[in-house]
Amino acid sequence: MKKSTKWLVALMAALAVAPNVAYLSQPTSELVSAVEQAQQQKLLSLGASLNPQQQEQTKNLLGAKDFSAANTLMVDGNTINQYLHDGSNASTTVYSSAYIEQQAAGYGVQVQIVTPQNITLVSATTYQNAAITSGAKDVLIRIATVSPVTGEGALAGVYALLAKSGVKVDEKAVKVAEKEIKVVEVVKKEDKLDDTKANQIISEIKKEVTNQQANQGVNVDTQVAQTIVNQVINNTTVNNNTTINNNTTNNNTTVNISDSTKEELVKLAEEYAKTEAAKSKDTIQQLEKSVDNSLNAPWKEVLNSLDEASAPSKEEILNAERKDYSDKAVYNPILPAMFKKFYERVQNGEPVYDIYSHTFILEKFLPDMKPEEKQALNQLRVYLYQYTNTLDKDRKEALGNDYTSVKQRWTAQLNAAEAVGNQADVKSLTDKFALATGYANEVYAYEFVQDGSKITALPRVDLVTHVSTADHLFYDTATGQVSMGIEPNVTPVANGLFSFQNAYGVDVKASVDLTINLPQDFKIPGYSGDNQPNSSNNQESQASNQNSGDASTPPASQDQNQPAPTQPGTESGEASQPANNSQNPQ
């Protein structure tokens, strides 16, 4: 008999110092008129080192599958050096690519790092800040790369796209934006603030500089800049999120900045004051739409800022003030439907892992969500987190010192999902299952078993409790069909995509192509199709032999904080920006 192989998508490294990092592209305020003149044409830059297959893969990642050559620009090292003056040259390897699309007024500057596991150094929020400094306004920017890179290729790519559109890129704004990126990293490193807090501080400084110049006609010199920075540091509370506690909201994180960092911030304020963005009243609105609301931050950053002990009672959750998300002009109807389902679960005392998982599936279906929608989605996750803490109280008391918090478990699984991104084949298989069934890898750890053309997936709630779901998932490599259920009662997934209609009564059409084509000879790591699986790639976990239980109250014996195996083939990210970028992939 042919022997099957098991493989567990397991926990990887601890929290990254700067999650979801990337250098991205920076359009100027002139982009608005330029793109309008081109009838809102969409623009694409591709790294010149990509081979034809990688180019197509990158286009798919960016949602630019059928893109005209006229609107596409190839970016090499010379292009990078032209804008960034970093020493890059014709021999520089450039993989990172960018996509820009003008949006309606009020959209803000929104950055989507499609491949966060492959782009390092600067977060999407930092880039939003820097892009607005350059004059960006109401534009969507997507960044992707098929290989780990520093990301300057994408940054220079958008500059080049703007020039292609007839826009003159302001060198002064570029230099200030570059300095801003570095100052954010200083604030994070030396003052131990997370990315969201660091960017909010800089956003507040820029808003006040802009207010002084654009609204009050004040020339911002060194003295004025010092006053502004001190006011922001001393008087501003950096809001984290909205949580439920005694029917009130909590936003109470203060900041402490060193004198040396304050000096850097003062210099940045002075230089920013000389840009065109600092003279425009519109800049304040762009900052408020794009950067200021912390719920626009990546979910892992929001989760990291949450109180580990926050566990409001059922009554507190149900009686707390609820925001109205019914305006269809602002919010996709699926969002109020998901909030409604959440409150129904709270009323009945039922677990919400599936709703939490569906928030990630929704992001994959609708990567271009408006800022208000992104905030609503993260707000829902905050409530899901708090409620799960509440359900976990008995388990916490039973385990005592052996207890692993919801925050730790959820963070661990987010890290594991990011690590899977370093293994293209495994990510493709996991995404195939997730998009078809709603079991997102950000929430569920996947254990795979293969026997011939049949691959069985066993989703588990997380990597600590190892609690199995009720469903088994199946994929036939010969037919491409995904099914789910418990044999022999297995149901094929129609169209290969999760149905929000069935789960919430609201139909959601994917705004991007979610097709994932796996080869018919696809094999999970360690499976050779004979009786001798490759043991070096066979990641078999103790979890595979544990009993499954109810997701809301997993057995105490399952929470052992056991070390997770390292995944095969994982690539490490770059720790810092190199001095000479010409020697590193961009």
C-alpha positions in Angstrom: 0.0 0.0 0.0 1.2 3.5 -0.8 2.3 5.3 2.3 0.9 8.8 3.0 2.9 11.7 4.3 1.9 14.2 7.0 3.2 17.8 7.1 2.3 20.5 9.6 2.3 24.2 8.8 4.1 25.1 12.0 5.1 28.0 14.2 8.1 30.0 13.0 10.2 32.8 14.5 9.0 35.3 17.1 7.6 38.7 16.4 9.6 40.7 13.9 10.9 44.0 15.1 9.2 45.9 12.3 6.4 43.8 10.8 5.0 44.3 7.3 7.9 46.5 6.2 8.6 47.9 2.7 10.0 50.7 0.7 7.2 51.8 -1.6 6.5 54.2 -4.3 5.9 57.9 -3.9 3.6 59.9 -6.2 3.4 63.7 -6.0 0.4 66.0 -5.8 0.7 66.4 -9.5 -0.3 62.8 -9.9 -4.0 63.8 -9.5 -4.1 65.9 -12.6 -1.8 63.6 -14.5 -3.9 60.6 -14.0 -7.1 62.4 -14.6 -5.8 63.5 -17.9 -5.0 59.9 -18.7 -8.6 59.0 -17.8 -7.5 57.6 -14.5 -5.1 55.1 -16.1 -3.5 52.5 -13.9 0.3 52.4 -13.9 2.6 49.5 -13.2 6.4 49.1 -12.7 8.1 45.8 -12.8 11.6 44.9 -11.5 13.9 44.4 -14.5 15.4 41.2 -13.1 12.1 39.3 -13.2 12.0 36.6 -15.8 8.8 36.2 -17.9 7.2 33.7 -15.5 8.0 35.9 -12.5 6.6 39.0 -14.3 3.2 37.2 -14.8 3.3 36.0 -11.2 4.0 39.6 -10.0 1.2 41.0 -12.1 -1.2 38.5 -10.6 -0.1 39.5 -7.1 -0.7 43.2 -7.9 -4.1 42.6 -9.5 -2.7 43.8 -12.9 -3.0 40.5 -14.8 -4.1 42.1 -18.1 -2.0 45.2 -18.2 -1.0 47.0 -21.3 2.7 47.4 -22.1 2.1 51.1 -22.6 1.3 51.6 -18.9 4.1 49.3 -17.7 7.7 50.4 -16.9 10.7 48.1 -16.3 12.9 49.4 -13.4 16.6 48.6 -13.2 19.4 49.7 -10.9 20.0 52.8 -13.0 16.4 53.9 -12.5 16.8 53.4 -8.8 20.0 55.5 -8.6 18.4 58.2 -10.7 15.8 58.9 -8.0 17.4 57.7 -4.8 21.1 58.3 -5.5 22.1 55.2 -3.5 24.8 53.7 -5.8 22.6 51.2 -7.6 23.7 50.4 -11.2 23.0 48.2 -14.1 24.2 45.1 -12.2 21.7 45.7 -9.3 19.1 42.9 -9.0 15.6 44.5 -9.0 12.6 42.3 -8.3 10.2 44.6 -6.4 7.3 46.1 -8.3 4.6 48.6 -7.8 1.1 49.5 -9.0 -0.7 52.8 -8.5 -4.2 53.8 -9.2 -5.9 57.2 -8.6 -8.9 57.1 -6.3 -11.9 59.3 -5.5 -11.5 62.4 -3.3 -11.3 61.5 0.4 -9.7 58.1 -0.2 -6.4 59.1 1.3 -3.1 57.4 0.5 -3.5 53.7 1.0 -0.6 51.3 0.7 -1.0 47.5 0.3 2.1 45.4 0.7 0.9 42.2 -1.0 4.0 40.3 -0.1 5.1 41.6 3.4 7.2 38.5 4.0 9.4 39.5 1.1 9.9 43.2 1.6 11.9 44.6 4.6 12.9 47.8 6.4 9.9 50.2 6.2 6.2 49.6 7.0 3.2 50.5 4.9 2.2 53.1 7.5 5.7 54.7 7.3 5.4 54.9 3.6 2.0 56.4 3.7 3.5 59.2 5.8 6.4 59.7 3.5 4.3 59.5 0.4 2.1 62.3 1.7 5.2 64.4 2.4 5.9 64.0 -1.3 2.5 65.3 -2.1 0.6 62.1 -2.7 -3.2 62.5 -2.6 -6.1 60.0 -2.8 -4.1 57.1 -4.4 -3.9 53.4 -4.0 -0.4 51.9 -4.0 0.3 48.2 -4.1 3.8 46.6 -3.7 4.8 43.0 -4.4 7.9 40.9 -5.0 8.4 37.3 -5.7 11.8 37.2 -3.8 13.1 38.7 -0.5 14.3 42.3 -1.3 14.9 45.6 0.4 12.2 47.2 -1.8 13.8 50.3 -3.3 12.9 49.0 -6.8 9.3 49.6 -6.0 10.1 53.0 -4.5 11.9 54.2 -7.6 9.4 52.5 -9.8 6.6 54.9 -8.9 8.9 57.9 -9.3 9.6 56.6 -12.8 5.9 56.0 -13.5 5.2 59.6 -12.5 7.9 60.9 -14.9 6.4 58.7 -17.6 3.1 60.5 -17.0 4.7 63.9 -17.5 5.0 64.6 -13.8 8.2 66.3 -12.5 9.3 64.6 -9.4 10.4 67.1 -6.7 13.9 66.1 -5.5 13.5 68.2 -2.3 10.3 66.2 -1.4 12.0 63.0 -2.2 14.9 63.8 0.2 12.6 64.8 3.0 10.5 61.7 2.5 13.7 59.5 2.6 14.8 61.3 5.9 11.3 60.8 7.3 11.6 57.0 6.8 14.9 57.0 8.6 13.6 59.1 11.5 10.7 56.7 11.9 13.1 53.8 12.3 15.1 55.8 14.9 12.0 56.5 16.9 11.1 52.8 16.8 14.6 51.6 17.7 15.8 54.1 20.2 12.5 54.9 21.9 11.0 51.4 21.7 7.8 52.5 20.1 5.9 50.4 17.6 5.4 51.4 14.0 1.9 52.8 14.5 2.9 55.0 17.4 6.0 56.3 15.7 4.1 57.2 12.5 1.3 58.9 14.5 3.8 61.2 16.2 5.3 62.2 12.9 1.9 62.7 11.4 0.9 65.0 14.3 4.0 67.0 13.8 3.4 67.4 10.1 -0.2 68.3 10.6 0.8 71.1 13.0 3.6 72.3 10.7 1.1 72.4 7.8 -1.5 74.1 10.0 0.9 76.8 11.0 2.0 77.5 7.4 -1.1 76.9 5.3 -3.8 78.1 7.7 -2.0 80.7 9.9 0.8 82.0 7.6 3.5 81.3 10.2 7.0 80.6 8.9 8.2 77.4 10.6 11.8 78.0 11.6 13.9 76.1 14.2 12.2 77.8 17.2 8.7 77.1 15.9 9.6 73.6 15.0 10.9 73.0 18.5 7.7 74.3 20.0 5.6 72.0 17.7 7.7 68.9 18.5 7.5 69.5 22.2 3.8 70.1 22.1 3.2 66.9 20.2 5.5 64.8 22.5 4.3 66.3 25.8 0.6 66.8 25.1 -0.4 64.1 22.6 -1.8 60.7 23.6 -1.2 58.2 20.9 -4.5 56.3 20.4 -4.2 52.6 20.0 -7.7 51.2 19.4 -11.2 51.1 20.7 -11.9 48.4 23.3 -14.9 47.6 25.4 -14.6 48.1 29.1 -17.5 49.0 31.4 -19.4 50.2 28.3 -16.7 52.9 27.6 -13.8 53.2 25.2 -10.2 53.2 26.2 -7.4 55.1 24.3 -4.7 55.7 26.9 -1.1 55.2 25.6 1.3 58.0 26.3 4.7 58.5 24.7 8.2 59.2 25.9 10.8 60.4 23.5 14.5 61.0 24.1 16.2 64.3 23.7 18.3 63.1 20.8 15.2 61.8 19.0 13.5 65.1 19.6 16.4 66.9 17.8 15.9 64.6 14.8 12.2 65.4 14.8 12.9 69.1 14.9 15.2 68.9 11.9 12.6 66.8 10.1 9.9 69.4 10.9 12.1 72.2 9.5 12.8 70.4 6.3 9.2 69.2 5.9 8.1 72.9 6.2 10.0 73.6 2.9 8.0 71.1 0.9 4.9 71.9 -1.2 2.9 69.4 1.0 3.5 71.6 4.0 1.9 74.5 2.3 -1.3 72.7 1.3 -4.4 72.5 3.5 -5.3 69.2 1.8 -2.3 67.5 3.4 -4.0 67.6 6.8 -7.0 65.7 5.5 -4.7 63.2 3.7 -2.8 62.5 6.9 -6.1 62.1 8.9 -7.5 59.7 6.3 -4.3 57.7 5.8 -2.2 57.6 8.9 -3.9 58.9 12.1 -6.4 56.2 12.8 -4.4 53.3 14.3 -7.1 50.8 13.2 -5.7 51.4 9.7 -2.5 49.7 10.8 -1.8 46.1 10.0 -3.8 43.8 12.3 -0.7 42.3 14.0 0.3 45.8 15.1 -3.2 46.5 16.5 -3.2 43.1 18.2 0.3 43.8 19.7 -1.1 47.0 21.3 -4.1 45.3 23.0 -4.4 44.6 26.7 -3.7 40.9 27.3 -6.1 40.8 30.2 -9.0 42.7 28.5 -12.0 40.4 28.9 -15.3 42.3 29.2 -18.4 40.4 30.3 -21.1 39.3 27.9 -23.4 42.1 29.3 -20.7 44.8 28.8 -20.1 43.7 25.2 -23.9 43.6 24.3 -24.6 46.9 26.1 -21.6 48.9 24.8 -22.3 51.6 22.2 -22.2 50.2 18.7 -21.1 52.1 15.6 -23.4 52.3 12.7 -21.9 50.6 9.6 -25.1 50.5 7.5 -24.1 53.3 5.1 -23.6 51.4 1.9 -21.8 54.3 0.3 -19.0 53.9 2.8 -19.2 50.2 4.0 -19.6 47.0 2.1 -22.8 45.3 3.4 -20.8 42.3 4.5 -19.3 44.3 7.4 -22.5 45.0 9.3 -23.5 41.4 8.6 -20.3 40.2 10.3 -20.8 42.5 13.3 -24.4 41.2 13.6 -23.2 37.6 13.6 -20.6 38.5 16.2 -23.3 39.9 18.6 -25.4 36.8 18.0 -22.5 34.6 19.0 -21.9 36.6 22.1 -25.6 36.4 23.0 -25.5 32.6 22.7 -22.0 32.2 24.4 -20.6 30.6 21.2 -17.0 30.8 19.9 -16.0 33.1 17.1 -12.9 31.6 15.5 -14.7 31.3 12.2 -15.7 35.0 12.1 -12.1 35.9 12.9 -10.9 33.7 10.1 -13.4 35.2 7.7 -12.0 38.7 8.3 -8.8 37.5 6.6 -10.6 35.8 3.7 -12.5 39.1 3.2 -9.3 41.0 2.9 -8.2 38.6 0.2 -11.5 39.0 -1.7 -11.5 42.8 -1.3 -7.8 44.0 -1.1 -8.9 47.6 -2.1 -11.2 48.3 0.9 -11.6 51.9 1.8 -9.9 53.2 4.9 -13.2 53.2 6.8 -13.8 49.6 5.9 -10.3 48.6 7.0 -10.9 50.4 10.3 -14.3 48.6 10.7 -12.7 45.2 10.0 -9.9 45.8 12.6 -12.5 47.0 15.1 -14.4 43.8 14.6 -11.2 41.9 15.3 -10.6 43.8 18.5 -14.0 42.8 19.7 -13.5 39.2 18.6 -10.2 39.2 20.6 -11.8 40.6 23.7 -14.7 38.2 23.6 -12.3 35.2 23.1 -10.4 36.4 26.1 -13.7 36.3 28.0 -14.4 32.7 26.9 -10.9 31.7 27.9 -11.2 32.7 31.5 -12.0 29.2 32.9 -9.1 27.8 30.9 -6.8 30.4 32.2 -7.7 29.6 35.8 -7.3 25.9 35.3 -3.9 26.1 33.7 -2.4 28.8 35.9 1.3 29.4 35.0 1.0 27.0 32.1 -1.6 29.1 30.4 -0.7 30.8 27.0 -2.8 33.9 26.4 -5.1 34.5 23.4 -2.8 37.3 22.4 0.2 35.0 22.4 -1.6 32.3 20.5 -3.1 34.7 17.9 0.3 36.4 17.4 2.0 33.0 17.0 -0.4 32.0 14.3 0.0 35.3 12.4 3.8 34.8 12.5 3.3 31.2 11.2 1.2 32.4 8.3 3.8 35.0 7.4 6.5 32.4 7.5 4.5 30.2 5.1 4.8 32.9 2.6 8.5 32.0 2.2 7.5 28.7 0.7 5.6 29.3 -2.5 4.2 25.8 -3.0 3.0 25.4 0.6 1.5 28.9 0.5 -0.3 28.2 -2.7 -1.8 25.0 -1.3 -2.8 26.7 2.0 -4.3 29.6 0.1 -6.2 27.2 -2.1 -7.8 25.6 0.9 -8.4 28.9 2.7 -10.1 30.7 -0.1 -12.3 27.7 -0.8 -13.3 26.9 2.8 -12.9 30.1 4.9 -10.2 28.5 7.1 -7.6 31.3 6.9 -4.0 30.3 7.8 -3.8 33.5 9.9 -6.1 31.7 12.3 -5.8 28.0 11.6 -2.6 25.9 11.5 -2.8 23.4 8.7 -1.7 19.7 8.9 -1.5 18.1 5.5 -1.7 14.4 4.6 -1.2 13.2 1.1 -1.9 9.8 -0.5 -1.5 9.8 -4.3 -3.5 12.6 -5.8 -5.5 13.2 -2.7 -4.4 15.8 -0.2 -6.2 16.0 3.1 -5.9 19.2 5.3 -6.7 19.2 9.0 -7.1 22.8 10.1 -6.4 23.4 13.8 -7.4 26.5 15.8 -3.8 27.5 16.6 -0.4 26.1 17.2 -0.7 26.0 21.0 -4.0 24.4 21.7 -4.0 22.2 18.6 -7.8 22.0 18.6 -9.1 20.5 15.4 -12.0 21.9 13.4 -15.1 19.9 12.7 -14.3 19.8 9.0 -11.7 17.9 7.1 -10.6 19.5 3.8 -9.7 17.7 0.6 -7.9 18.6 -2.6 -7.6 16.4 -5.6 -4.5 17.3 -7.6 -5.8 15.5 -10.7 -9.1 17.4 -10.9 -8.3 20.6 -9.0 -11.5 20.1 -6.9 -11.6 21.2 -3.2 -14.1 19.5 -0.9 -14.9 19.6 2.8 -16.7 17.5 5.4 -16.1 14.2 7.2 -15.9 11.1 4.9 -18.0 9.8 3.4 -20.1 12.9 3.7 -17.9 15.3 1.7 -19.3 18.2 -0.3 -17.4 19.9 -3.2 -16.9 23.7 -2.9 -18.7 25.4 -5.7 -16.5 27.6 -7.8 -13.6 26.9 -5.5 -14.3 30.0 -3.4 -15.8 30.5 0.1 -19.4 31.7 0.2 -20.1 34.7 2.3 -23.7 34.4 1.2 -24.0 31.1 2.9 -22.3 32.3 6.1 -23.7 35.8 6.5 -26.5 36.2 3.9 -24.5 38.8 1.9 -22.8 38.0 -1.4 -19.2 39.1 -1.8 -17.6 39.1 -5.2 -13.8 39.1 -5.3 -12.4 42.3 -6.8 -9.2 40.5 -7.9 -8.5 37.2 -9.6 -8.1 34.6 -6.8 -7.4 31.6 -9.2 -4.6 29.4 -7.9 -3.6 26.7 -10.3 -1.5 23.8 -8.8 0.2 21.3 -11.0 -1.3 17.8 -11.2 1.9 16.3 -9.9 1.9 18.6 -6.8 3.4 17.1 -3.7 3.5 18.3 -0.1 6.9 18.5 1.5 8.2 15.0 2.2 5.9 13.2 0.0 7.6 11.2 -2.8 4.7 9.0 -3.8 6.3 5.8 -2.7 6.9 4.0 0.6 9.8 6.2 1.6 8.8 9.8 2.3 11.6 12.3 2.5 12.2 12.6 6.3 14.1 15.8 6.0 11.0 17.6 4.9 8.5 15.7 6.9 7.4 18.0 9.7 5.4 15.8 12.0 4.0 17.4 15.1 3.0 15.9 18.4 -0.3 17.8 17.8 -1.3 15.2 15.1 -1.9 12.6 17.8 -3.9 14.7 20.2 -7.6 14.5 20.5 -9.8 17.2 19.0 -12.1 19.2 21.2 -14.5 22.1 21.2 -12.8 25.3 19.9 -14.2 27.4 22.7 -13.1 25.2 25.6 -10.1 23.0 24.5 -8.8 20.4 27.0 -6.3 21.8 29.4 -3.8 19.0 28.5 -3.5 20.5 25.1 -1.9 23.7 26.2 1.7 22.7 26.8 3.6 25.5 25.1 5.6 22.9 23.1 8.2 24.2 20.8 7.2 24.1 17.2 9.3 22.6 14.4 11.0 24.9 11.9 9.6 24.8 8.5 11.8 23.6 5.7 13.3 26.1 3.3 12.4 29.2 5.3 14.4 32.3 4.2 15.5 34.9 6.7 14.7 38.6 6.1 17.3 41.3 5.8 18.0 42.9 9.2 18.9 46.4 8.1 19.3 48.5 5.0 22.7 48.0 3.4 25.1 50.8 2.9 25.5 50.1 -0.8 22.2 49.0 -2.3 23.8 48.1 -5.6 24.9 44.8 -4.1 21.5 43.7 -2.8 18.2 42.7 -4.5 15.8 45.6 -4.7 
